[in-house]
């Protein structure tokens, strides 16, 4: 899976099956809103489709972000790390 964020807040990437794109808006100190997201609609193996579903569902729950000491993007749901996006 891949995830990229531009300076203007464009979010894009691949779920391993389909590509997605949308917005990531910073709403406060470390607070974000992601979405809505658009995806391509290719069919893949069932396990890849489940991974895609889980990943996109997780993205929808993100409400905060941090940048860790390694420069990685840490996306959080509450206080839980949901996605760690390395460089």
PDB file with SEQRES, HELIX, SHEET and CRYST1 records, atoms N, CA, C and O in Angstrom:
SEQRES   1 A   87  UNK UNK UNK UNK UNK UNK UNK UNK UNK UNK UNK UNK UNK          
SEQRES   2 A   87  UNK UNK UNK UNK UNK UNK UNK UNK UNK UNK UNK UNK UNK          
SEQRES   3 A   87  UNK UNK UNK UNK UNK UNK UNK UNK UNK UNK UNK UNK UNK          
SEQRES   4 A   87  UNK UNK UNK UNK UNK UNK UNK UNK UNK UNK UNK UNK UNK          
SEQRES   5 A   87  UNK UNK UNK UNK UNK UNK UNK UNK UNK UNK UNK UNK UNK          
SEQRES   6 A   87  UNK UNK UNK UNK UNK UNK UNK UNK UNK UNK UNK UNK UNK          
SEQRES   7 A   87  UNK UNK UNK UNK UNK UNK UNK UNK UNK                          
HELIX    1 AA1 UNK A   46  UNK A   61  1                                  16    
SHEET    1 AA1 4 UNK A   2  UNK A   5  0                                        
SHEET    2 AA1 4 UNK A  10  UNK A  14 -1                                        
SHEET    3 AA1 4 UNK A  19  UNK A  28 -1                                        
SHEET    4 AA1 4 UNK A  31  UNK A  39 -1                                        
SHEET    1 AA2 3 UNK A  64  UNK A  67  0                                        
SHEET    2 AA2 3 UNK A  73  UNK A  77 -1                                        
SHEET    3 AA2 3 UNK A  80  UNK A  85 -1                                        
CRYST1    1.000    1.000    1.000  90.00  90.00  90.00 P 1           1          
ATOM      1  N   UNK A   1       0.841  -1.175   0.000  1.00  0.00           N  
ATOM      2  CA  UNK A   1       0.000   0.000   0.000  1.00  0.00           C  
ATOM      3  C   UNK A   1       0.882   1.233   0.000  1.00  0.00           C  
ATOM      4  O   UNK A   1       1.984   1.225   0.550  1.00  0.00           O  
ATOM      5  N   UNK A   2       0.387   2.294  -0.623  1.00  0.00           N  
ATOM      6  CA  UNK A   2       1.105   3.559  -0.636  1.00  0.00           C  
ATOM      7  C   UNK A   2       0.154   4.677  -0.238  1.00  0.00           C  
ATOM      8  O   UNK A   2      -1.065   4.570  -0.367  1.00  0.00           O  
ATOM      9  N   UNK A   3       0.760   5.756   0.251  1.00  0.00           N  
ATOM     10  CA  UNK A   3       0.004   6.924   0.685  1.00  0.00           C  
ATOM     11  C   UNK A   3       0.891   8.139   0.469  1.00  0.00           C  
ATOM     12  O   UNK A   3       2.034   8.167   0.923  1.00  0.00           O  
ATOM     13  N   UNK A   4       0.367   9.138  -0.222  1.00  0.00           N  
ATOM     14  CA  UNK A   4       1.112  10.379  -0.448  1.00  0.00           C  
ATOM     15  C   UNK A   4       0.210  11.561  -0.141  1.00  0.00           C  
ATOM     16  O   UNK A   4      -0.986  11.536  -0.431  1.00  0.00           O  
ATOM     17  N   UNK A   5       0.795  12.601   0.449  1.00  0.00           N  
ATOM     18  CA  UNK A   5       0.069  13.829   0.760  1.00  0.00           C  
ATOM     19  C   UNK A   5       0.870  14.991   0.193  1.00  0.00           C  
ATOM     20  O   UNK A   5       2.068  15.106   0.449  1.00  0.00           O  
ATOM     21  N   UNK A   6       0.212  15.853  -0.579  1.00  0.00           N  
ATOM     22  CA  UNK A   6       0.886  17.026  -1.128  1.00  0.00           C  
ATOM     23  C   UNK A   6       0.757  18.199  -0.161  1.00  0.00           C  
ATOM     24  O   UNK A   6      -0.004  18.140   0.805  1.00  0.00           O  
ATOM     25  N   UNK A   7       1.511  19.265  -0.433  1.00  0.00           N  
ATOM     26  CA  UNK A   7       1.432  20.475   0.392  1.00  0.00           C  
ATOM     27  C   UNK A   7       0.034  21.077   0.396  1.00  0.00           C  
ATOM     28  O   UNK A   7      -0.354  21.735   1.361  1.00  0.00           O  
ATOM     29  N   UNK A   8      -0.731  20.858  -0.678  1.00  0.00           N  
ATOM     30  CA  UNK A   8      -2.081  21.421  -0.760  1.00  0.00           C  
ATOM     31  C   UNK A   8      -3.136  20.505  -0.138  1.00  0.00           C  
ATOM     32  O   UNK A   8      -4.325  20.824  -0.164  1.00  0.00           O  
ATOM     33  N   UNK A   9      -2.708  19.366   0.421  1.00  0.00           N  
ATOM     34  CA  UNK A   9      -3.653  18.485   1.095  1.00  0.00           C  
ATOM     35  C   UNK A   9      -4.238  17.397   0.225  1.00  0.00           C  
ATOM     36  O   UNK A   9      -5.138  16.683   0.666  1.00  0.00           O  
ATOM     37  N   UNK A  10      -3.749  17.245  -1.019  1.00  0.00           N  
ATOM     38  CA  UNK A  10      -4.202  16.147  -1.867  1.00  0.00           C  
ATOM     39  C   UNK A  10      -3.648  14.850  -1.317  1.00  0.00           C  
ATOM     40  O   UNK A  10      -2.449  14.743  -1.059  1.00  0.00           O  
ATOM     41  N   UNK A  11      -4.498  13.879  -1.137  1.00  0.00           N  
ATOM     42  CA  UNK A  11      -4.131  12.573  -0.629  1.00  0.00           C  
ATOM     43  C   UNK A  11      -4.324  11.578  -1.766  1.00  0.00           C  
ATOM     44  O   UNK A  11      -5.353  11.602  -2.441  1.00  0.00           O  
ATOM     45  N   UNK A  12      -3.348  10.708  -1.984  1.00  0.00           N  
ATOM     46  CA  UNK A  12      -3.488   9.700  -3.029  1.00  0.00           C  
ATOM     47  C   UNK A  12      -2.641   8.500  -2.678  1.00  0.00           C  
ATOM     48  O   UNK A  12      -1.777   8.565  -1.803  1.00  0.00           O  
ATOM     49  N   UNK A  13      -2.897   7.402  -3.370  1.00  0.00           N  
ATOM     50  CA  UNK A  13      -2.107   6.213  -3.137  1.00  0.00           C  
ATOM     51  C   UNK A  13      -2.737   4.991  -3.749  1.00  0.00           C  
ATOM     52  O   UNK A  13      -3.634   5.076  -4.588  1.00  0.00           O  
ATOM     53  N   UNK A  14      -2.243   3.844  -3.305  1.00  0.00           N  
ATOM     54  CA  UNK A  14      -2.714   2.562  -3.794  1.00  0.00           C  
ATOM     55  C   UNK A  14      -3.029   1.674  -2.598  1.00  0.00           C  
ATOM     56  O   UNK A  14      -2.316   1.686  -1.595  1.00  0.00           O  
ATOM     57  N   UNK A  15      -4.092   0.913  -2.716  1.00  0.00           N  
ATOM     58  CA  UNK A  15      -4.475  -0.032  -1.672  1.00  0.00           C  
ATOM     59  C   UNK A  15      -3.832  -1.393  -1.898  1.00  0.00           C  
ATOM     60  O   UNK A  15      -4.020  -2.312  -1.102  1.00  0.00           O  
ATOM     61  N   UNK A  16      -3.085  -1.522  -2.969  1.00  0.00           N  
ATOM     62  CA  UNK A  16      -2.556  -2.810  -3.373  1.00  0.00           C  
ATOM     63  C   UNK A  16      -3.425  -3.439  -4.441  1.00  0.00           C  
ATOM     64  O   UNK A  16      -3.016  -4.387  -5.112  1.00  0.00           O  
ATOM     65  N   UNK A  17      -4.621  -2.912  -4.595  1.00  0.00           N  
ATOM     66  CA  UNK A  17      -5.558  -3.368  -5.613  1.00  0.00           C  
ATOM     67  C   UNK A  17      -5.992  -2.178  -6.474  1.00  0.00           C  
ATOM     68  O   UNK A  17      -5.831  -2.199  -7.694  1.00  0.00           O  
ATOM     69  N   UNK A  18      -6.525  -1.172  -5.852  1.00  0.00           N  
ATOM     70  CA  UNK A  18      -7.011   0.026  -6.543  1.00  0.00           C  
ATOM     71  C   UNK A  18      -6.254   1.263  -6.086  1.00  0.00           C  
ATOM     72  O   UNK A  18      -5.579   1.262  -5.056  1.00  0.00           O  
ATOM     73  N   UNK A  19      -6.385   2.311  -6.877  1.00  0.00           N  
ATOM     74  CA  UNK A  19      -5.815   3.608  -6.517  1.00  0.00           C  
ATOM     75  C   UNK A  19      -6.919   4.434  -5.866  1.00  0.00           C  
ATOM     76  O   UNK A  19      -8.103   4.228  -6.134  1.00  0.00           O  
ATOM     77  N   UNK A  20      -6.517   5.375  -5.005  1.00  0.00           N  
ATOM     78  CA  UNK A  20      -7.483   6.261  -4.360  1.00  0.00           C  
ATOM     79  C   UNK A  20      -6.941   7.684  -4.380  1.00  0.00           C  
ATOM     80  O   UNK A  20      -5.739   7.908  -4.525  1.00  0.00           O  
ATOM     81  N   UNK A  21      -7.845   8.630  -4.232  1.00  0.00           N  
ATOM     82  CA  UNK A  21      -7.475  10.048  -4.167  1.00  0.00           C  
ATOM     83  C   UNK A  21      -8.549  10.791  -3.392  1.00  0.00           C  
ATOM     84  O   UNK A  21      -9.712  10.387  -3.368  1.00  0.00           O  
ATOM     85  N   UNK A  22      -8.141  11.885  -2.761  1.00  0.00           N  
ATOM     86  CA  UNK A  22      -9.074  12.705  -2.009  1.00  0.00           C  
ATOM     87  C   UNK A  22      -8.336  13.827  -1.315  1.00  0.00           C  
ATOM     88  O   UNK A  22      -7.231  14.196  -1.713  1.00  0.00           O  
ATOM     89  N   UNK A  23      -8.941  14.364  -0.288  1.00  0.00           N  
ATOM     90  CA  UNK A  23      -8.384  15.492   0.459  1.00  0.00           C  
ATOM     91  C   UNK A  23      -8.065  15.100   1.893  1.00  0.00           C  
ATOM     92  O   UNK A  23      -8.720  14.240   2.482  1.00  0.00           O  
ATOM     93  N   UNK A  24      -7.052  15.746   2.436  1.00  0.00           N  
ATOM     94  CA  UNK A  24      -6.735  15.673   3.859  1.00  0.00           C  
ATOM     95  C   UNK A  24      -6.651  17.115   4.344  1.00  0.00           C  
ATOM     96  O   UNK A  24      -5.731  17.845   3.973  1.00  0.00           O  
ATOM     97  N   UNK A  25      -7.601  17.525   5.165  1.00  0.00           N  
ATOM     98  CA  UNK A  25      -7.664  18.898   5.651  1.00  0.00           C  
ATOM     99  C   UNK A  25      -7.198  18.971   7.095  1.00  0.00           C  
ATOM    100  O   UNK A  25      -7.675  18.227   7.952  1.00  0.00           O  
ATOM    101  N   UNK A  26      -6.262  19.872   7.355  1.00  0.00           N  
ATOM    102  CA  UNK A  26      -5.815  20.103   8.729  1.00  0.00           C  
ATOM    103  C   UNK A  26      -6.794  21.078   9.357  1.00  0.00           C  
ATOM    104  O   UNK A  26      -6.995  22.179   8.845  1.00  0.00           O  
ATOM    105  N   UNK A  27      -7.411  20.673  10.478  1.00  0.00           N  
ATOM    106  CA  UNK A  27      -8.455  21.485  11.095  1.00  0.00           C  
ATOM    107  C   UNK A  27      -8.023  22.124  12.396  1.00  0.00           C  
ATOM    108  O   UNK A  27      -8.773  22.914  12.970  1.00  0.00           O  
ATOM    109  N   UNK A  28      -6.862  21.811  12.865  1.00  0.00           N  
ATOM    110  CA  UNK A  28      -6.364  22.361  14.123  1.00  0.00           C  
ATOM    111  C   UNK A  28      -4.985  21.802  14.379  1.00  0.00           C  
ATOM    112  O   UNK A  28      -4.418  21.142  13.509  1.00  0.00           O  
ATOM    113  N   UNK A  29      -4.438  22.048  15.537  1.00  0.00           N  
ATOM    114  CA  UNK A  29      -3.112  21.567  15.889  1.00  0.00           C  
ATOM    115  C   UNK A  29      -3.098  20.041  15.905  1.00  0.00           C  
ATOM    116  O   UNK A  29      -3.477  19.414  16.895  1.00  0.00           O  
ATOM    117  N   UNK A  30      -2.660  19.458  14.804  1.00  0.00           N  
ATOM    118  CA  UNK A  30      -2.572  18.012  14.700  1.00  0.00           C  
ATOM    119  C   UNK A  30      -3.871  17.303  14.384  1.00  0.00           C  
ATOM    120  O   UNK A  30      -3.904  16.073  14.337  1.00  0.00           O  
ATOM    121  N   UNK A  31      -4.945  18.051  14.165  1.00  0.00           N  
ATOM    122  CA  UNK A  31      -6.235  17.438  13.861  1.00  0.00           C  
ATOM    123  C   UNK A  31      -6.493  17.466  12.361  1.00  0.00           C  
ATOM    124  O   UNK A  31      -6.185  18.451  11.690  1.00  0.00           O  
ATOM    125  N   UNK A  32      -7.062  16.375  11.834  1.00  0.00           N  
ATOM    126  CA  UNK A  32      -7.311  16.276  10.398  1.00  0.00           C  
ATOM    127  C   UNK A  32      -8.677  15.664  10.112  1.00  0.00           C  
ATOM    128  O   UNK A  32      -9.281  14.983  10.941  1.00  0.00           O  
ATOM    129  N   UNK A  33      -9.128  15.945   8.896  1.00  0.00           N  
ATOM    130  CA  UNK A  33     -10.295  15.276   8.324  1.00  0.00           C  
ATOM    131  C   UNK A  33      -9.838  14.719   6.983  1.00  0.00           C  
ATOM    132  O   UNK A  33      -9.262  15.439   6.168  1.00  0.00           O  
ATOM    133  N   UNK A  34     -10.096  13.436   6.758  1.00  0.00           N  
ATOM    134  CA  UNK A  34      -9.750  12.799   5.496  1.00  0.00           C  
ATOM    135  C   UNK A  34     -11.025  12.474   4.747  1.00  0.00           C  
ATOM    136  O   UNK A  34     -11.960  11.896   5.301  1.00  0.00           O  
ATOM    137  N   UNK A  35     -11.051  12.860   3.462  1.00  0.00           N  
ATOM    138  CA  UNK A  35     -12.158  12.458   2.598  1.00  0.00           C  
ATOM    139  C   UNK A  35     -12.933  13.623   2.072  1.00  0.00           C  
ATOM    140  O   UNK A  35     -12.690  14.773   2.436  1.00  0.00           O  
ATOM    141  N   UNK A  36     -13.857  13.319   1.224  1.00  0.00           N  
ATOM    142  CA  UNK A  36     -14.179  11.976   0.738  1.00  0.00           C  
ATOM    143  C   UNK A  36     -13.087  11.456  -0.194  1.00  0.00           C  
ATOM    144  O   UNK A  36     -12.348  12.233  -0.798  1.00  0.00           O  
ATOM    145  N   UNK A  37     -12.999  10.138  -0.300  1.00  0.00           N  
ATOM    146  CA  UNK A  37     -12.020   9.504  -1.170  1.00  0.00           C  
ATOM    147  C   UNK A  37     -12.720   8.868  -2.366  1.00  0.00           C  
ATOM    148  O   UNK A  37     -13.811   8.310  -2.243  1.00  0.00           O  
ATOM    149  N   UNK A  38     -12.078   8.963  -3.512  1.00  0.00           N  
ATOM    150  CA  UNK A  38     -12.543   8.277  -4.721  1.00  0.00           C  
ATOM    151  C   UNK A  38     -11.567   7.148  -5.006  1.00  0.00           C  
ATOM    152  O   UNK A  38     -10.364   7.299  -4.795  1.00  0.00           O  
ATOM    153  N   UNK A  39     -12.073   6.021  -5.481  1.00  0.00           N  
ATOM    154  CA  UNK A  39     -11.216   4.893  -5.799  1.00  0.00           C  
ATOM    155  C   UNK A  39     -11.530   4.367  -7.192  1.00  0.00           C  
ATOM    156  O   UNK A  39     -12.639   4.525  -7.703  1.00  0.00           O  
ATOM    157  N   UNK A  40     -10.522   3.737  -7.795  1.00  0.00           N  
ATOM    158  CA  UNK A  40     -10.805   2.976  -9.003  1.00  0.00           C  
ATOM    159  C   UNK A  40     -11.563   1.738  -8.559  1.00  0.00           C  
ATOM    160  O   UNK A  40     -11.660   1.479  -7.359  1.00  0.00           O  
ATOM    161  N   UNK A  41     -12.102   0.963  -9.496  1.00  0.00           N  
ATOM    162  CA  UNK A  41     -12.990  -0.133  -9.110  1.00  0.00           C  
ATOM    163  C   UNK A  41     -12.602  -1.450  -9.775  1.00  0.00           C  
ATOM    164  O   UNK A  41     -13.448  -2.154 -10.326  1.00  0.00           O  
ATOM    165  N   UNK A  42     -11.316  -1.771  -9.716  1.00  0.00           N  
ATOM    166  CA  UNK A  42     -10.857  -3.038 -10.267  1.00  0.00           C  
ATOM    167  C   UNK A  42     -11.134  -4.160  -9.272  1.00  0.00           C  
ATOM    168  O   UNK A  42     -11.063  -3.959  -8.060  1.00  0.00           O  
ATOM    169  N   UNK A  43     -11.447  -5.333  -9.793  1.00  0.00           N  
ATOM    170  CA  UNK A  43     -11.628  -6.504  -8.944  1.00  0.00           C  
ATOM    171  C   UNK A  43     -10.270  -7.161  -8.729  1.00  0.00           C  
ATOM    172  O   UNK A  43      -9.447  -7.219  -9.642  1.00  0.00           O  
ATOM    173  N   UNK A  44     -10.048  -7.647  -7.534  1.00  0.00           N  
ATOM    174  CA  UNK A  44      -8.801  -8.317  -7.176  1.00  0.00           C  
ATOM    175  C   UNK A  44      -9.148  -9.576  -6.395  1.00  0.00           C  
ATOM    176  O   UNK A  44     -10.318  -9.882  -6.163  1.00  0.00           O  
ATOM    177  N   UNK A  45      -8.111 -10.295  -5.997  1.00  0.00           N  
ATOM    178  CA  UNK A  45      -8.323 -11.477  -5.166  1.00  0.00           C  
ATOM    179  C   UNK A  45      -9.043 -11.082  -3.879  1.00  0.00           C  
ATOM    180  O   UNK A  45      -8.911  -9.948  -3.417  1.00  0.00           O  
ATOM    181  N   UNK A  46      -9.788 -11.995  -3.311  1.00  0.00           N  
ATOM    182  CA  UNK A  46     -10.600 -11.707  -2.128  1.00  0.00           C  
ATOM    183  C   UNK A  46      -9.770 -11.146  -0.975  1.00  0.00           C  
ATOM    184  O   UNK A  46     -10.218 -10.216  -0.304  1.00  0.00           O  
ATOM    185  N   UNK A  47      -8.567 -11.686  -0.723  1.00  0.00           N  
ATOM    186  CA  UNK A  47      -7.759 -11.174   0.382  1.00  0.00           C  
ATOM    187  C   UNK A  47      -7.284  -9.749   0.108  1.00  0.00           C  
ATOM    188  O   UNK A  47      -7.182  -8.948   1.037  1.00  0.00           O  
ATOM    189  N   UNK A  48      -6.993  -9.420  -1.147  1.00  0.00           N  
ATOM    190  CA  UNK A  48      -6.601  -8.049  -1.499  1.00  0.00           C  
ATOM    191  C   UNK A  48      -7.779  -7.098  -1.352  1.00  0.00           C  
ATOM    192  O   UNK A  48      -7.605  -5.955  -0.930  1.00  0.00           O  
ATOM    193  N   UNK A  49      -8.961  -7.554  -1.692  1.00  0.00           N  
ATOM    194  CA  UNK A  49     -10.154  -6.715  -1.544  1.00  0.00           C  
ATOM    195  C   UNK A  49     -10.456  -6.464  -0.065  1.00  0.00           C  
ATOM    196  O   UNK A  49     -10.887  -5.370   0.299  1.00  0.00           O  
ATOM    197  N   UNK A  50     -10.237  -7.461   0.782  1.00  0.00           N  
ATOM    198  CA  UNK A  50     -10.456  -7.286   2.221  1.00  0.00           C  
ATOM    199  C   UNK A  50      -9.432  -6.310   2.797  1.00  0.00           C  
ATOM    200  O   UNK A  50      -9.770  -5.456   3.617  1.00  0.00           O  
ATOM    201  N   UNK A  51      -8.170  -6.446   2.359  1.00  0.00           N  
ATOM    202  CA  UNK A  51      -7.116  -5.523   2.801  1.00  0.00           C  
ATOM    203  C   UNK A  51      -7.466  -4.100   2.392  1.00  0.00           C  
ATOM    204  O   UNK A  51      -7.301  -3.168   3.180  1.00  0.00           O  
ATOM    205  N   UNK A  52      -7.946  -3.928   1.168  1.00  0.00           N  
ATOM    206  CA  UNK A  52      -8.350  -2.610   0.687  1.00  0.00           C  
ATOM    207  C   UNK A  52      -9.489  -2.051   1.532  1.00  0.00           C  
ATOM    208  O   UNK A  52      -9.446  -0.895   1.952  1.00  0.00           O  
ATOM    209  N   UNK A  53     -10.495  -2.861   1.778  1.00  0.00           N  
ATOM    210  CA  UNK A  53     -11.637  -2.422   2.588  1.00  0.00           C  
ATOM    211  C   UNK A  53     -11.181  -1.972   3.973  1.00  0.00           C  
ATOM    212  O   UNK A  53     -11.594  -0.919   4.459  1.00  0.00           O  
ATOM    213  N   UNK A  54     -10.328  -2.776   4.604  1.00  0.00           N  
ATOM    214  CA  UNK A  54      -9.842  -2.455   5.947  1.00  0.00           C  
ATOM    215  C   UNK A  54      -9.024  -1.167   5.952  1.00  0.00           C  
ATOM    216  O   UNK A  54      -9.176  -0.340   6.851  1.00  0.00           O  
ATOM    217  N   UNK A  55      -8.158  -0.992   4.954  1.00  0.00           N  
ATOM    218  CA  UNK A  55      -7.320   0.196   4.861  1.00  0.00           C  
ATOM    219  C   UNK A  55      -8.168   1.455   4.679  1.00  0.00           C  
ATOM    220  O   UNK A  55      -7.969   2.446   5.383  1.00  0.00           O  
ATOM    221  N   UNK A  56      -9.113   1.419   3.738  1.00  0.00           N  
ATOM    222  CA  UNK A  56      -9.961   2.595   3.488  1.00  0.00           C  
ATOM    223  C   UNK A  56     -10.862   2.887   4.694  1.00  0.00           C  
ATOM    224  O   UNK A  56     -11.116   4.050   5.010  1.00  0.00           O  
ATOM    225  N   UNK A  57     -11.340   1.849   5.357  1.00  0.00           N  
ATOM    226  CA  UNK A  57     -12.154   2.048   6.566  1.00  0.00           C  
ATOM    227  C   UNK A  57     -11.312   2.689   7.670  1.00  0.00           C  
ATOM    228  O   UNK A  57     -11.800   3.551   8.401  1.00  0.00           O  
ATOM    229  N   UNK A  58     -10.060   2.274   7.793  1.00  0.00           N  
ATOM    230  CA  UNK A  58      -9.167   2.867   8.783  1.00  0.00           C  
ATOM    231  C   UNK A  58      -8.903   4.330   8.458  1.00  0.00           C  
ATOM    232  O   UNK A  58      -8.934   5.174   9.353  1.00  0.00           O  
ATOM    233  N   UNK A  59      -8.641   4.648   7.179  1.00  0.00           N  
ATOM    234  CA  UNK A  59      -8.423   6.045   6.791  1.00  0.00           C  
ATOM    235  C   UNK A  59      -9.606   6.928   7.191  1.00  0.00           C  
ATOM    236  O   UNK A  59      -9.426   8.077   7.595  1.00  0.00           O  
ATOM    237  N   UNK A  60     -10.804   6.385   7.076  1.00  0.00           N  
ATOM    238  CA  UNK A  60     -12.014   7.158   7.407  1.00  0.00           C  
ATOM    239  C   UNK A  60     -12.102   7.491   8.890  1.00  0.00           C  
ATOM    240  O   UNK A  60     -12.832   8.408   9.267  1.00  0.00           O  
ATOM    241  N   UNK A  61     -11.375   6.766   9.740  1.00  0.00           N  
ATOM    242  CA  UNK A  61     -11.444   7.009  11.184  1.00  0.00           C  
ATOM    243  C   UNK A  61     -10.372   7.975  11.685  1.00  0.00           C  
ATOM    244  O   UNK A  61     -10.409   8.383  12.846  1.00  0.00           O  
ATOM    245  N   UNK A  62      -9.430   8.343  10.839  1.00  0.00           N  
ATOM    246  CA  UNK A  62      -8.301   9.174  11.260  1.00  0.00           C  
ATOM    247  C   UNK A  62      -8.796  10.552  11.693  1.00  0.00           C  
ATOM    248  O   UNK A  62      -9.580  11.187  10.988  1.00  0.00           O  
ATOM    249  N   UNK A  63      -8.332  11.009  12.857  1.00  0.00           N  
ATOM    250  CA  UNK A  63      -8.708  12.341  13.321  1.00  0.00           C  
ATOM    251  C   UNK A  63      -7.514  13.191  13.760  1.00  0.00           C  
ATOM    252  O   UNK A  63      -7.656  14.386  14.021  1.00  0.00           O  
ATOM    253  N   UNK A  64      -6.326  12.559  13.838  1.00  0.00           N  
ATOM    254  CA  UNK A  64      -5.137  13.322  14.213  1.00  0.00           C  
ATOM    255  C   UNK A  64      -3.932  12.805  13.451  1.00  0.00           C  
ATOM    256  O   UNK A  64      -3.943  11.695  12.919  1.00  0.00           O  
ATOM    257  N   UNK A  65      -2.889  13.630  13.408  1.00  0.00           N  
ATOM    258  CA  UNK A  65      -1.639  13.194  12.811  1.00  0.00           C  
ATOM    259  C   UNK A  65      -0.471  13.736  13.616  1.00  0.00           C  
ATOM    260  O   UNK A  65      -0.597  14.719  14.345  1.00  0.00           O  
ATOM    261  N   UNK A  66       0.654  13.082  13.471  1.00  0.00           N  
ATOM    262  CA  UNK A  66       1.923  13.534  14.042  1.00  0.00           C  
ATOM    263  C   UNK A  66       3.010  13.210  13.028  1.00  0.00           C  
ATOM    264  O   UNK A  66       2.822  12.364  12.153  1.00  0.00           O  
ATOM    265  N   UNK A  67       4.124  13.874  13.147  1.00  0.00           N  
ATOM    266  CA  UNK A  67       5.329  13.515  12.413  1.00  0.00           C  
ATOM    267  C   UNK A  67       6.310  13.021  13.466  1.00  0.00           C  
ATOM    268  O   UNK A  67       6.654  13.760  14.387  1.00  0.00           O  
ATOM    269  N   UNK A  68       6.766  11.771  13.338  1.00  0.00           N  
ATOM    270  CA  UNK A  68       7.669  11.239  14.360  1.00  0.00           C  
ATOM    271  C   UNK A  68       9.103  11.693  14.128  1.00  0.00           C  
ATOM    272  O   UNK A  68       9.390  12.391  13.155  1.00  0.00           O  
ATOM    273  N   UNK A  69      10.005  11.293  15.027  1.00  0.00           N  
ATOM    274  CA  UNK A  69      11.400  11.739  14.964  1.00  0.00           C  
ATOM    275  C   UNK A  69      12.124  11.273  13.703  1.00  0.00           C  
ATOM    276  O   UNK A  69      13.151  11.845  13.337  1.00  0.00           O  
ATOM    277  N   UNK A  70      11.604  10.242  13.033  1.00  0.00           N  
ATOM    278  CA  UNK A  70      12.196   9.767  11.777  1.00  0.00           C  
ATOM    279  C   UNK A  70      11.627  10.491  10.560  1.00  0.00           C  
ATOM    280  O   UNK A  70      12.064  10.256   9.433  1.00  0.00           O  
ATOM    281  N   UNK A  71      10.651  11.373  10.787  1.00  0.00           N  
ATOM    282  CA  UNK A  71      10.017  12.100   9.697  1.00  0.00           C  
ATOM    283  C   UNK A  71       8.848  11.360   9.069  1.00  0.00           C  
ATOM    284  O   UNK A  71       8.340  11.769   8.025  1.00  0.00           O  
ATOM    285  N   UNK A  72       8.415  10.261   9.708  1.00  0.00           N  
ATOM    286  CA  UNK A  72       7.289   9.489   9.199  1.00  0.00           C  
ATOM    287  C   UNK A  72       5.972  10.145   9.594  1.00  0.00           C  
ATOM    288  O   UNK A  72       5.865  10.765  10.651  1.00  0.00           O  
ATOM    289  N   UNK A  73       4.978   9.998   8.731  1.00  0.00           N  
ATOM    290  CA  UNK A  73       3.633  10.478   9.026  1.00  0.00           C  
ATOM    291  C   UNK A  73       2.920   9.420   9.858  1.00  0.00           C  
ATOM    292  O   UNK A  73       2.811   8.264   9.449  1.00  0.00           O  
ATOM    293  N   UNK A  74       2.440   9.824  11.024  1.00  0.00           N  
ATOM    294  CA  UNK A  74       1.716   8.927  11.925  1.00  0.00           C  
ATOM    295  C   UNK A  74       0.266   9.388  11.945  1.00  0.00           C  
ATOM    296  O   UNK A  74      -0.033  10.496  12.391  1.00  0.00           O  
ATOM    297  N   UNK A  75      -0.635   8.539  11.461  1.00  0.00           N  
ATOM    298  CA  UNK A  75      -2.061   8.858  11.447  1.00  0.00           C  
ATOM    299  C   UNK A  75      -2.721   8.134  12.609  1.00  0.00           C  
ATOM    300  O   UNK A  75      -2.545   6.930  12.792  1.00  0.00           O  
ATOM    301  N   UNK A  76      -3.480   8.888  13.388  1.00  0.00           N  
ATOM    302  CA  UNK A  76      -4.049   8.364  14.624  1.00  0.00           C  
ATOM    303  C   UNK A  76      -5.566   8.435  14.630  1.00  0.00           C  
ATOM    304  O   UNK A  76      -6.174   9.307  14.008  1.00  0.00           O  
ATOM    305  N   UNK A  77      -6.151   7.504  15.342  1.00  0.00           N  
ATOM    306  CA  UNK A  77      -7.565   7.528  15.683  1.00  0.00           C  
ATOM    307  C   UNK A  77      -7.596   7.620  17.202  1.00  0.00           C  
ATOM    308  O   UNK A  77      -7.305   6.649  17.899  1.00  0.00           O  
ATOM    309  N   UNK A  78      -7.949   8.790  17.703  1.00  0.00           N  
ATOM    310  CA  UNK A  78      -7.826   9.022  19.146  1.00  0.00           C  
ATOM    311  C   UNK A  78      -6.353   9.005  19.499  1.00  0.00           C  
ATOM    312  O   UNK A  78      -5.566   9.751  18.916  1.00  0.00           O  
ATOM    313  N   UNK A  79      -5.975   8.166  20.443  1.00  0.00           N  
ATOM    314  CA  UNK A  79      -4.568   8.051  20.835  1.00  0.00           C  
ATOM    315  C   UNK A  79      -3.884   6.831  20.230  1.00  0.00           C  
ATOM    316  O   UNK A  79      -2.718   6.567  20.521  1.00  0.00           O  
ATOM    317  N   UNK A  80      -4.603   6.082  19.386  1.00  0.00           N  
ATOM    318  CA  UNK A  80      -4.070   4.863  18.789  1.00  0.00           C  
ATOM    319  C   UNK A  80      -3.465   5.130  17.421  1.00  0.00           C  
ATOM    320  O   UNK A  80      -4.077   5.794  16.584  1.00  0.00           O  
ATOM    321  N   UNK A  81      -2.251   4.607  17.191  1.00  0.00           N  
ATOM    322  CA  UNK A  81      -1.644   4.693  15.861  1.00  0.00           C  
ATOM    323  C   UNK A  81      -2.426   3.761  14.946  1.00  0.00           C  
ATOM    324  O   UNK A  81      -2.502   2.556  15.187  1.00  0.00           O  
ATOM    325  N   UNK A  82      -3.007   4.331  13.892  1.00  0.00           N  
ATOM    326  CA  UNK A  82      -3.785   3.541  12.938  1.00  0.00           C  
ATOM    327  C   UNK A  82      -2.972   3.221  11.693  1.00  0.00           C  
ATOM    328  O   UNK A  82      -3.066   2.119  11.152  1.00  0.00           O  
ATOM    329  N   UNK A  83      -2.162   4.196  11.232  1.00  0.00           N  
ATOM    330  CA  UNK A  83      -1.338   4.027  10.039  1.00  0.00           C  
ATOM    331  C   UNK A  83      -0.019   4.753  10.256  1.00  0.00           C  
ATOM    332  O   UNK A  83       0.008   5.896  10.710  1.00  0.00           O  
ATOM    333  N   UNK A  84       1.057   4.083   9.931  1.00  0.00           N  
ATOM    334  CA  UNK A  84       2.391   4.684   9.966  1.00  0.00           C  
ATOM    335  C   UNK A  84       2.878   4.709   8.525  1.00  0.00           C  
ATOM    336  O   UNK A  84       3.096   3.664   7.912  1.00  0.00           O  
ATOM    337  N   UNK A  85       3.046   5.912   7.994  1.00  0.00           N  
ATOM    338  CA  UNK A  85       3.466   6.077   6.588  1.00  0.00           C  
ATOM    339  C   UNK A  85       4.907   6.548   6.561  1.00  0.00           C  
ATOM    340  O   UNK A  85       5.187   7.722   6.802  1.00  0.00           O  
ATOM    341  N   UNK A  86       5.820   5.635   6.268  1.00  0.00           N  
ATOM    342  CA  UNK A  86       7.245   5.953   6.196  1.00  0.00           C  
ATOM    343  C   UNK A  86       7.604   6.649   4.903  1.00  0.00           C  
ATOM    344  O   UNK A  86       6.862   6.611   3.921  1.00  0.00           O  
ATOM    345  N   UNK A  87       8.761   7.285   4.928  1.00  0.00           N  
ATOM    346  CA  UNK A  87       9.223   7.995   3.740  1.00  0.00           C  
ATOM    347  C   UNK A  87       9.703   7.056   2.695  1.00  0.00           C  
ATOM    348  O   UNK A  87      10.129   7.489   1.624  1.00  0.00           O  
TER     349      UNK A  87                                                      
END                                                                             
